[in-house]
Amino acid sequence: MWLLNSSIGKKLIMSISGVFLVLFMTFHACMNFVAVINLGAYDAVCKFLGANWYAVVGSAVLAGGFLIHIIFATWLTLTNQKARGNEAYAVNGMPKNVEWASKNMYVLGFIILMGIVLHLTMFWAKMQLSELANLEIATDGKVIDPAAGSEFLIAYFKNPIFCILYLLWFAAIWFHMTHGIWSAFQTLGWNNNTWICRWKTISYIVATILMLMFAFTVVFFYVGNCIGLFA
């Protein structure tokens, strides 16, 4: 099959799954930012997206998108290393016009993957998964309703270590997205000089806005805990 047997086909699948994941990141950033505006509204969104069938199906599709993106990224990396052979170990200067993110996409991807594992452990497992399994969750010394998402934000982001880990995760995602978005559209065919410049600009704008929204949410809850806003 062409999609699986050619590097272009693999890049195409990665591009499509990557665009899909950017759309999810946009939704997630907006959803999280609701917590900054109104805790009750955020909890209402969490309840709506809890153990309902459409949320479960959405989670399964999202997980599939992540797996496809990760599998094909790994496959492409290993294929490229095998194709280079001994040249992979040669000490050659990289071209000056090659972006740092482009040279380190696999490393950034690994950091992002570790962040996803942390995030799933801290939030998804305590919220949607616990609601599906009808489990009581004790966090920060008290039992929390799995649908009460704001309680988890307050509990976790009073810890500066979690805040730092999340901010580092967002930084890695920013680097990954600034290269990945325009690269995806280049693979999809918008690769002339005019559109590449436009997509690069759009990539930086989109990645910066989304990561600032995520980062602001973390900092807001940390500072809010420090000043007793949630007492």
Backbone as a ProteinNet text record, in pm:
[ID]
protein_1_A
[PRIMARY]
MWLLNSSIGKKLIMSISGVFLVLFMTFHACMNFVAVINLGAYDAVCKFLGANWYAVVGSAVLAGGFLIHIIFATWLTLTNQKARGNEAYAVNGMPKNVEWASKNMYVLGFIILMGIVLHLTMFWAKMQLSELANLEIATDGKVIDPAAGSEFLIAYFKNPIFCILYLLWFAAIWFHMTHGIWSAFQTLGWNNNTWICRWKTISYIVATILMLMFAFTVVFFYVGNCIGLFA
[TERTIARY]
84.6	0	87.5	58.1	143.9	161.6	53.5	61.1	159.1	170.5	255.8	395.2	409.8	537.4	627.4	577.5	659.3	673.2	785.2	808.1	707.1	669.3	569.6	435	399.4	274.1	272.5	383.8	392.9	383.8	451.8	446.3	305.5	234.5	96.7	7.9	22.3	-56.1	-19.7	109.8	153	95.8	91.9	42.2	-106.2	-184	-328.8	-358.1	-289.8	-310.8	-261.9	-155.1	-102.8	-199.8	-260.9	-360.2	-479	-519.4	-628.7	-594.5	-470.7	-429.1	-420.3	-382.9	-379.5	-521	-618.7	-758.2	-801.4	-758.6	-790.6	-724	-597.9	-526.6	-598.5	-651.9	-725.9	-849.4	-924.2	-1042.5	-1004.5	-898.9	-856.9	-808.8	-736.1	-687.4	-804.6	-902.6	-1021.1	-1100.6	-1113.4	-1185.7	-1117.1	-984.6	-911.1	-921	-921.4	-924.8	-1057.8	-1161.3	-1290.6	-1274.6	-1184.1	-1161.5	-1107.2	-1032.6	-979.5	-1092.7	-1190.4	-1301.6	-1405.9	-1442.6	-1548.3	-1532.6	-1509.2	-1488.3	-1613.6	-1729.8	-1854.7	-1879.4	-1849.1	-1867.6	-1773.2	-1650.3	-1553.5	-1601.9	-1653.5	-1705.2	-1823	-1904.6	-2017.9	-1969.6	-1863.5	-1805.4	-1749.2	-1679	-1622.1	-1730.3	-1841.2	-1951.9	-2012.5	-2026.1	-2081.2	-1990.8	-1857.3	-1760.9	-1707.7	-1788.1	-1744	-1756.4	-1844.3	-1858.2	-1969.2	-2007.8	-2109.2	-2051.9	-2139.8	-2092.2	-2014.8	-2058.2	-1989	-1850.4	-1835.5	-1704.5	-1611.3	-1667.3	-1587.5	-1540.5	-1631.3	-1594.6	-1489.5	-1508.1	-1410.6	-1274	-1271.7	-1144.4	-1075.7	-1155.4	-1098.8	-1039.7	-1112.2	-1062.1	-935.2	-934.5	-817	-697.2	-719.6	-611.5	-557.5	-648.2	-605.6	-521.9	-562.3	-485.2	-346.4	-335	-203.4	-117.1	-176.6	-100.1	-49.8	-136.4	-96.4	18.8	7.1	110.9	243.3	238.6	360.6	422.4	338.4	389.4	457.6	393.6	450.9	572.3	575.3	693.8	813.4	788.5	895	938.5	843.1	872.1	957	919.1	994.2	1135.6	1148.8	1281	1373	1322.9	1403.6	1437.1	1340.6	1363.9	1472.4	1465.4	1564.8	1703.1	1711.1	1840.5	1899.4	1813.5	1861	1908.5	1837	1873.9	2007.2	2036	2162.1	2279.7	2254.6	2361.1	2471	2594.9	2709.8	2709.9	2640.9	2637.7	2566.6	2484.2	2413.3	2509.8	2631.4	2728.5	2838.7	2831.1	2932.5	2913	3022.6	3016.2	3013	2893.5	2875.2	2796.8	2831	2756.7	2620.1	2519.3	2384.2	2370.6	2292.3	2271	2215.3	2258.7	2218.3	2069.1	2007.1	1865.3	1772.9	1828.5	1747.2	1710.3	1579.2	1533.5	1574.2	1594.4	1629.5	1521.4	1394.7	1284.1	1284.1	1320.3	1323.4	1429.7	1542.3	1651.3	1624.6	1529.6	1507.2	1361.6	1292.4	1150.8	1128.5	1218.1	1197.9	1220.8	1320.5	1345.5	1227.8	1181.5	1065.8	943.2	928.5	816.9	820.9	941.9	955.5	916.9	960.9	924.7	773.4	714.4	569.5	496.8	548	486.5	489.5	602.5	612.3	515	496.4	399.5	257.2	228.6	95.3	68.6	169.2	155.3	127.1	201.2	178.9	37.9	-3.8	-134.3	-246.6	-234	-335.4	-344	-229.4	-226.2	-290	-261.9	-308.9	-454.9	-499	-633.1	-727.8	-693.6	-788.7	-820.6	-719.8	-742.3	-826.3	-812.8	-887.8	-1027.9	-1050.3	-1177.6	-1261.1	-1241.4	-1327.7	-1316.6	-1193.4	-1175.3	-1239.6	-1220.6	-1279.5	-1431.6	-1484.5	-1629.3	-1684.7	-1613.4	-1656.4	-1652.9	-1548.7	-1532.4	-1606.9	-1675.1	-1752.1	-1664	-1548	-1453.3	-1453.3	-1428.3	-1409.8	-1262.9	-1236.3	-1099.4	-1067.6	-961.9	-914.7	-790.2	-798.6	-687.6	-676.6	-554	-528.6	-605.1	-616.4	-677.2	-828.2	-894.9	-1040.7	-1091.4	-1213.1	-1275.2	-1330.6	-1299	-1339.9	-1427.9	-1534.7	-1621.2	-1540.3	-1535.2	-1458.2	-1497.9	-1622	-1667.3	-1627.6	-1575.5	-1537	-1393.4	-1376	-1242.2	-1165.3	-1233.9	-1164.8	-1095.2	-1152.2	-1090.9	-954.4	-942.7	-814.2	-712.9	-757.9	-668	-614.5	-703.7	-663.7	-566.6	-597.5	-515.8	-376.4	-368.5	-239	-151	-209.7	-128.1	-96.5	-113.1	-54.7	88.5	121	254.8	344.4	450.9	536.5	606.7	629.6	696.2	606.2	478.5	384.9	374.4	374	365.3	485.2	604.8	726.8	725.1	684.8	679.3	582.2	468.4	370.7	422.1	487.7	540	649.4	731.9	833.2	766.1	660.3	583.5	525.8	469.9	414.2	522.2	642	752.3	789.9	794.3	826.9	718.6	592.1	482.5	492.3	529.9	543.4	646	762.2	865.5	816.3	749.3	699.7	596.3	505.6	397.9	447.9	543	589.9	651.6	709.6	761.3	656.2	582.4	493.1	376.7	319.4	201	234.2	337.4	368.5	423.4	496	549	436.1	329	213.9	148.5	129.2	65.2	157.3	287.2	381.5	364.4	353.3	332.1	199.3	97.4	-34.9	-44.5	64.6	67.3	82.9	65.5	82.6	229	311.6	455.2	525.2	448.8	519.1	572.9	661.9	731.5	636.1	530.7	436.1	363.1	308.6	229.9	315.2	437	524.4	551.8	579.7	603.2	479.2	363.3	239	213.5	232.6	208.4	307.2	430	526.9	481.5	433	383.7	262.9	169.6	50.1	88.2	187.8	232.7	279.8	361.2	411.8	299.3	206.8	96.3	7.4	-34.1	-122.9	-56.1	67.9	139.4	158.1	192.9	217	89.6	-20.2	-147.3	-193.5	-189.8	-237.8	-152.9	-20	65.7	59.1	37.9	20	-109.7	-214.1	-340.2	-321.9	-253.5	-227	-141.6	-33.5	58.9	-9.7	-91.5	-161.3	-253.1	-318.4	-406.9	-329.2	-212.5	-128.9	-84.6	-31.3	17.8	-97.1	-213.5	-329.9	-366.1	-368.9	-407.1	-297	-172.8	-64.9	-68.4	-79.6	-85.4	-212.5	-324.4	-449.5	-439.3	-369.4	-347	-259.7	-157.8	-64.3	-133.3	-228.3	-294.2	-426.6	-459	-581.2	-708.8	-698.4	-815.9	-917.7	-870.8	-960	-990.9	-958.7	-980.4	-1130.4
-119.4	0	123.4	219.4	336.7	416.8	435.5	516.3	458.5	326.2	260.6	230.6	219.3	176.6	289.9	413.2	526.1	627.9	700.1	801.1	914.8	947.7	1053.1	1011.1	884.3	833.9	840.5	802.4	808.4	952.6	1044	1185.4	1241	1191.3	1236.1	1196.6	1072.4	1025.5	1105.2	1130.2	1210.8	1351.5	1409	1545.4	1554.8	1459.1	1460.5	1441.5	1345.1	1322.5	1441.7	1507.8	1624.8	1742.1	1766	1873.5	1844.1	1718.7	1677.2	1705.7	1678.2	1700.6	1849.2	1931.6	2077	2128.1	2074.6	2114.3	2076.2	1958.3	1918.4	2010.7	2046.6	2136.5	2270.5	2316.7	2443.3	2433.3	2323.8	2303	2292.3	2218	2193.6	2323.5	2405.5	2532.7	2623.7	2629.5	2712.8	2659.7	2526.8	2465.1	2495.8	2480.9	2507.4	2654	2741.9	2884.8	2925.9	2843.7	2868.9	2865.6	2779.5	2768.8	2898.1	2974	3102.3	3203.7	3192.7	3289.1	3254.6	3124.5	3083.9	2935.6	2904.4	2765.2	2681.1	2738.8	2664.9	2627.6	2720.2	2692.1	2581.6	2583.2	2478.2	2341.8	2337.6	2211	2160.8	2253.8	2214.8	2152.3	2208.6	2151.9	2013	1999.6	1869.5	1764.3	1804.9	1710.7	1669.8	1766.2	1738.4	1643	1657.1	1573.3	1460.1	1414.8	1310.1	1171.5	1090.9	951.2	931.9	1037.7	1026.8	952.8	888.1	804.7	884.9	1010.1	1089	1130.8	1153	1187.6	1066.1	948.8	826.4	797.8	812.5	792.7	895.1	1020.5	1123.9	1093.9	1043.5	1007.6	894.8	796.4	683.6	730.1	819	872.5	953.4	1032.8	1113.6	1025.2	921.1	828.4	762.7	727.4	669.3	766.2	894.9	996.6	1012.3	1013.8	1023.7	902.4	783.7	662.1	659.9	696.2	699.1	797.1	914.8	1017.7	969.1	908.4	861.3	745	649.4	531.2	571	659	696.5	788.1	868.3	949.2	859.2	756.5	660.8	583.4	540.1	463.4	545.7	670.2	757.3	781.8	803.3	828.9	709	590.2	469	440.5	465.9	445.4	540.1	666.6	764.7	731.5	685.2	647.2	527.5	431.6	313.6	351.5	444.7	487.2	560.3	636.9	710.5	619.2	508.8	415.1	479.9	462.4	516.8	668.5	731.7	877.3	933	850.8	897	928.2	867.4	886.9	984	1036.8	1130.8	1265.6	1334.2	1465.9	1569.5	1605.9	1704.8	1822.3	1941.7	2060.1	2063.2	2094.7	2105.4	2235.9	2240.3	2365.6	2472.7	2594.7	2702.9	2731	2699.9	2732.4	2623.8	2519.9	2414.7	2455.8	2460.7	2504.6	2405.3	2462.1	2378.1	2273.6	2315.4	2222.9	2109.6	2142.5	2040.6	1935.3	1977.5	1885	1802.3	1844.9	1778.6	1734.6	1710.6	1675.2	1546.5	1449.4	1323.1	1340.5	1419.5	1446.9	1522.9	1625.3	1700.5	1609.7	1519.9	1425.9	1336.4	1294	1208.9	1285.6	1411.9	1494.8	1514.3	1540.2	1558.6	1431.3	1316.4	1188.7	1168.2	1201	1189	1283.7	1403	1497.3	1445.3	1378.3	1320.5	1212.9	1129.5	1025.5	1089.3	1194.5	1265.3	1323.6	1387.1	1451.2	1348.3	1237.1	1132.1	1075.9	1061.6	1007.9	1104.1	1232.9	1333.2	1370.7	1376	1427.4	1323.8	1269.6	1179.7	1058.5	997.6	878.9	912	1035.8	1075.8	1127	1161.3	1221.2	1124.1	1121.6	1038.7	890.1	840.6	698.2	660.4	744.3	715.8	722.2	814.6	824.4	700.2	652	530.9	409.3	404.6	290.6	310.2	425.1	455.3	448.3	513.5	513	648	643.3	766.6	805.2	932.4	979.9	1071.4	1036.3	1119.7	1195	1325.9	1411.1	1526.3	1553.2	1663.6	1643.8	1516.1	1486.3	1486.5	1495	1492.7	1421.1	1368.7	1300.3	1404.4	1387.9	1484.5	1414.7	1478.5	1430.2	1432.1	1319.4	1316.5	1424.3	1472.2	1575.6	1716	1728.4	1859.7	1891.5	1924.3	1945.7	2056.8	2162	2274.6	2234.3	2135.4	2088.6	2024.9	1955.7	1894.4	2001.2	2102	2211.5	2281.6	2307.6	2375.4	2287.9	2158.7	2068.1	2047.4	2027.9	1995.7	2118.1	2228.9	2343.7	2435.4	2384.4	2451.5	2401.1	2291.9	2231.7	2291.4	2363.2	2426.6	2327.4	2205.3	2104.9	2068.5	2045	2015.3	2133.4	2252.9	2372.6	2380.8	2357.3	2363.5	2255	2134.3	2024	2056	2113.4	2148.5	2260.8	2359.7	2469.4	2420.1	2326.4	2266.5	2185.9	2116.6	2040	2132.7	2245	2341.7	2399.4	2421	2473.3	2374	2244.9	2141.7	2134.7	2144.9	2142.8	2263.6	2379.3	2501.3	2480.7	2429.3	2404.1	2302.8	2198.8	2094.1	2150.4	2233.2	2286.8	2391	2475.5	2580.7	2522.3	2404.9	2337.5	2245.2	2175.2	2071.3	2121.8	2238.3	2287.2	2319.8	2402.9	2440.1	2321.7	2232.9	2114.2	2023.3	2015.5	1932.8	1986	2117.9	2176	2170.3	2171.3	2152.6	2013	1913.3	1775.7	1761.2	1835.8	1827.3	1901.6	1969.5	2028	2177.8	2250.5	2395.7	2428.5	2402.3	2411.2	2512.1	2605.5	2709.2	2814.5	2899.2	2994.6	3088	3131.3	3223.4	3158.6	3038.3	2973.6	2919.5	2875.7	2828.2	2940.9	3060	3175.1	3206.8	3198.2	3224.3	3118.9	2991.9	2885.4	2890.6	2930.3	2943.9	3052.2	3163.7	3272.2	3226.6	3158.2	3107.4	3006.8	2922.5	2822.4	2887.7	2991.6	3060.8	3129.6	3189.5	3259.5	3160.6	3053.4	2954.4	2887.9	2841.2	2773.1	2864.9	2990.1	3084.8	3115	3140.4	3170.8	3052.3	2932.3	2814.1	2785.9	2791	2759.8	2868	2993.1	3099.4	3078.6	3032.2	3003.5	2891.2	2784.4	2673.8	2721.4	2792.9	2837.9	2934.1	3023.7	3120.1	3048.7	2941.7	2865.3	2806.8	2747.8	2689.3	2797.7	2907.7	3016.4	3077.1	3091.8	3148.4	3066.3	2933.7	2850	2843.3	2850.2	2852.1	2980.5	3093.5	3221.9	3230.4	3180.2	3180.6	3103.1	2989.8	2911.5	2988.1	3058.2	3130.9	3247.3	3311.3	3428.9	3392.2	3262.4	3218	3244.5	3254.2	3283	3170.6	3047.2	2932.3	2875.6	2950.3	2902.8	2896.5
0	0	0	-89.1	-106.8	21.2	98.6	220.5	321.6	323.5	421.7	369.7	237.5	180.4	135.3	132.6	88.8	201.1	200.3	302.9	290.3	165.8	144.7	203	183.5	238.3	390	451.8	598.6	645.9	574.9	612.5	596.1	495.2	473.1	590.7	635.7	750.3	874.4	894.3	1008	1000.7	882	864.6	898.5	845.9	870.9	1018.9	1081.4	1224.8	1306	1260.2	1329.3	1326.4	1210.2	1198.7	1289.7	1294.5	1382.5	1528.6	1567.5	1705.3	1738.5	1641.8	1663.7	1690.3	1618.7	1641.8	1782.9	1827.9	1964.6	2065.2	2040.8	2131	2140.9	2029.6	2028.9	2117.2	2102.2	2185.4	2332.7	2361.5	2500.1	2566.1	2490.5	2544.4	2579.3	2490.3	2515	2633.6	2641.8	2752.9	2885	2891	3014.1	3054.4	2953.8	2984.6	3046.9	3024.9	3088.5	3240.6	3291	3434.9	3492.9	3412.8	3458	3473	3385	3384.1	3488.3	3496.5	3588.6	3621.4	3749	3789.4	3767.9	3796.7	3779.6	3634.6	3543.8	3401.2	3355.8	3407	3371.9	3420.7	3543.8	3596.9	3514.3	3465.2	3380.4	3250.2	3193.5	3071	3099.5	3213.2	3250	3268.6	3330.1	3349.8	3216.1	3124.5	2992.3	2914.3	2935	2863.9	2951.6	3045.3	3136.9	3078.5	3137	3095.9	2993.4	2924.4	2819.7	2699	2623.6	2512.6	2409.6	2382	2280.7	2327.8	2459.3	2512.8	2509.3	2537.7	2533.7	2391.1	2295	2154.5	2113.2	2154	2122.2	2180.6	2304.3	2368.5	2293	2248.4	2173.9	2040.6	1970.5	1843.5	1866.4	1972.1	2005	2035	2115.2	2148.2	2021.8	1929.9	1803.3	1722.3	1720.6	1648.8	1704.3	1838.1	1901.9	1868.2	1876.4	1848.5	1704.8	1611.7	1470.7	1450.4	1509.8	1495	1552.4	1670.9	1736.8	1660.7	1617.9	1546.7	1416.5	1340.6	1211.8	1228.4	1334.6	1362.3	1393.2	1474.3	1508.4	1384.8	1306	1184.3	1087.4	1066.8	976.6	1026.8	1157.4	1214.6	1197.3	1228.3	1214.7	1068.6	979.9	836.7	785.1	827.1	782.9	835.9	961.3	1018.3	944.9	910.9	837.8	697.9	633.5	498.2	496	604	608.7	636.7	707.1	737.7	819.2	773.9	846.6	850.4	756.3	754.1	876.3	940.1	1059.1	1171.7	1163.9	1270.3	1229.4	1108.7	1061.8	1128.3	1154.7	1216.7	1106.7	1068.5	962.6	1016.9	973.9	1016.5	951.1	1030.4	976.4	901.4	794.8	723.2	816.2	796.8	884.8	877.2	764.1	749.3	803.1	864.4	923.7	1065.5	1095.1	1225.3	1334.4	1456.6	1571.1	1595.1	1588.4	1611.6	1510	1384.9	1280	1309.7	1364.7	1395	1520.5	1600.1	1728.5	1747.2	1637.6	1646	1725.8	1710.8	1782.1	1931.1	1968.6	2110.5	2170.8	2097.5	2143.5	2155.3	2058.7	2061.5	2184.3	2223.7	2342.2	2468.4	2478.8	2594.5	2599.5	2482.8	2475.7	2518.6	2476	2512.5	2663.3	2726.4	2871.9	2941.4	2882.2	2936.5	2925.3	2815.1	2796.2	2900.9	2927.5	3030	3165.8	3199.9	3326.2	3331.7	3223.1	3218.6	3230.9	3160.6	3169.1	3310.4	3374.6	3511.1	3610.1	3593.8	3689.2	3668.2	3543	3515.8	3455.1	3337.8	3272.5	3359	3420.7	3504	3626.7	3676	3795	3759.8	3633.6	3595.1	3511.5	3379	3294.9	3327.8	3343.5	3371.8	3505.4	3607.7	3739.5	3733.5	3654.3	3640.3	3570.9	3469.3	3399.6	3492.2	3577.5	3668.3	3799.6	3814.3	3935.4	4060.5	4052.7	4163.7	4235.4	4365.7	4441.2	4438.1	4416.4	4405	4521.8	4593.9	4704.3	4658.4	4653.3	4613.4	4711.5	4752.5	4844.8	4976.1	5016.1	5145.4	5148.4	5033.9	5034.2	4909.4	4920.8	4807.2	4711.8	4582.3	4480.7	4377.7	4342.4	4235.3	4104.6	4031.2	3906.3	3806.4	3814.2	3721.6	3766.4	3888.8	3941.1	3899	3772.4	3718.3	3785	3828.6	3891	4019.9	4090.9	4214.9	4188.1	4077.3	4041.5	4002.5	3928.8	3891.9	4015.6	4110.3	4233.7	4313.8	4322.7	4403.4	4345.5	4214.4	4154.2	4132.8	4093.8	4057.3	4174.6	4295.7	4410.7	4432.5	4365.1	4374.3	4266	4303.8	4202.7	4109.9	4157.3	4073	3955	3983.1	3874.5	3778.5	3831.9	3747.7	3653.4	3706	3624.2	3517.2	3556	3459.3	3345.8	3380.8	3277.8	3188.1	3244.7	3164	3068.7	3115.3	3026.8	2916	2951.2	2852.3	2746.2	2789	2694.1	2603.3	2658.4	2577.2	2467.5	2503.3	2404.2	2296.1	2338.3	2241.3	2149	2203	2121.6	2010.2	2045.8	1945.2	1842	1890	1800.2	1702.8	1755.5	1672.6	1572.6	1612.6	1522	1395.6	1409.3	1289.5	1228.2	1313.8	1265.6	1183.4	1219.1	1147.6	1003.6	982.4	844	766	834.2	767.2	719.9	801.2	763.6	637.3	630.7	513	390.9	415.1	304.3	245.4	331.9	286.3	214.1	258.8	197.6	64.5	24.7	-108.9	-115.7	-3.4	-4.2	20.8	-78.6	-57.5	-148.1	-208.3	-284.2	-187.8	-237.3	-150	-76.3	-144.8	-82.4	33.6	10.2	114.4	227.3	200.1	308.2	406.3	355.7	443.4	526.6	462.1	535.3	642.1	606.9	703.7	819.2	793.1	902.5	999.6	946.1	1031.4	1111.4	1043.7	1110.7	1218.6	1189.7	1286.8	1416.1	1402.6	1521.2	1597.5	1526.3	1592	1667.5	1597.9	1659.4	1779.5	1761.6	1869.9	1990.1	1964.9	2073.7	2150.5	2079.7	2146.8	2231.3	2174	2246.4	2369.8	2355.9	2470	2576.9	2536.7	2636	2713.9	2646.2	2714.5	2815.8	2775.4	2867.6	2984.8	2954.2	3058.4	3155	3101.5	3186.2	3284.8	3239.2	3327.1	3444.1	3415.7	3522.2	3620.4	3568.5	3653.5	3733.8	3671.5	3740.3	3863.2	3848.2	3961.8	4066.7	4023.7	4122.5	4204.5	4137	4208	4292	4234.9	4309.5	4439	4435.6	4557.7	4656.3	4602.6	4690.1	4764	4700.4	4760.4	4826.4	4828.3	4894.6	4818.4	4686	4604.1	4608.3	4628.3	4623.7	4763.5	4866	5003.5	5034.6
[MASK]
+++++++++++++++++++++++++++++++++++++++++++++++++++++++++++++++++++++++++++++++++++++++++++++++++++++++++++++++++++++++++++++++++++++++++++++++++++++++++++++++++++++++++++++++++++++++++++++++++++++++++++++++++++++++++++++++++++++++

